[in-house]
Amino acid sequence: MAAIVVYLWKTMPRRQLFGSVLIVLGPFFTLAALHGGFFGLRFVAANQWGGLLVTLVVGGLGILLSLPIGVLLALGRRSNMPLIRILSTIYIEVWRGVPLLGVLFMATLLLPLMLPAGSTVPLFYAVMAGIILYAAAYLAEVIRGGLLSIGRLQFEAADALGFGYWNKMRTIILPQALSNVLPAMVGIFIALFKSSTIVLVVGVFDLLGIVQNAAQNPDWAGFFTEGYLFVGLVFWVICYSVSMFGQSHERGRNRRNHDV
């Protein structure tokens, strides 16, 4: 969270590089810190996590980790290599054609069966994997729409300058494509964050799940209204902040286009 706050500093030197490192390394450092075992922190197994922590990790890391997968799938669906294009298309259409609840049940029930005998996977990680792979399919189609919005002259100009495929995509095509579909991506991010509450069905207790458990506790009888209002306020603040962040980037892009 501290790194995200630093990234919001618009005049920060090498801001784009910092953001790329944050996307790549941030999730793994976050999971390592949550487990504990260093910096004097006590080790805490993933099956003991709950409440707001689970909501933030499932929603936040789900967004961060699904974005690069979605980019690769979008590029794969537009690839000139038939095998990669077919595999990417099958992945996207299959994952978009099943409900999220079904994905979570498959992740929690079928994934352990695919592992070697004696191996176990924490329920939290199985749920995270299902959400990430599910969200990546939706992001891939949005990003593919952004790629289709880029004129052929952009590709031809990059080829004329001698840019390789990955260099062309990284420096010219993808920045424009992602900028063009930023509002749609923000919408998917917000929907994914709100949909994270469904993990309660498979036994992962997020913020909403903790409030529901408290509402059934006789010691908290009569206070369920305050609990649900608090959950609604937390989700509204987070989703509204994400929306404002996307609008800020969109206004910055419009100013740059106007200057050009």
Stockholm file with secondary structure:
# STOCKHOLM 1.0

chainA/1-260         MAAIVVYLWKTMPRRQLFGSVLIVLGPFFTLAALHGGFFGLRFVAANQWGGLLVTLVVGGLGILLSLPIGVLLALGRRSNMPLIRILSTIYIEVWRGVPLLGVLFMATLLLPLMLPAGSTVPLFYAVMAGIILYAAAYLAEVIRGGLLSIGRLQFEAADALGFGYWNKMRTIILPQALSNVLPAMVGIFIALFKSSTIVLVVGVFDLLGIVQNAAQNPDWAGFFTEGYLFVGLVFWVICYSVSMFGQSHERGRNRRNHDV
#=GR chainA/1-260 SS CHHHHHHTCTTCTTHHHHHHHHHHHHHHHHHHHHHCSSTTCCCCCGGGCCBHHHHHHHHHHHHHHHHHHHHHHHHHHTCSSHHHHHHHHHHHHHHHTSCHHHHHHHHHHTHHHHSCTTCCCCHHHHHHHHHHHHHHHHHHHHHHHHHHTSCHHHHHHHHHTTCCHHHHIIIIIHHHHHHHTHHHHHHHHHHHHHHGGGGGGGTCCBHHHHHHHHHTSGGGTTCHHHHHHHHHHHHHHHHHHHHHHHHHHHHHHHHHHHHC
#=GC SS_cons         CHHHHHHTCTTCTTHHHHHHHHHHHHHHHHHHHHHCSSTTCCCCCGGGCCBHHHHHHHHHHHHHHHHHHHHHHHHHHTCSSHHHHHHHHHHHHHHHTSCHHHHHHHHHHTHHHHSCTTCCCCHHHHHHHHHHHHHHHHHHHHHHHHHHTSCHHHHHHHHHTTCCHHHHIIIIIHHHHHHHTHHHHHHHHHHHHHHGGGGGGGTCCBHHHHHHHHHTSGGGTTCHHHHHHHHHHHHHHHHHHHHHHHHHHHHHHHHHHHHC
//
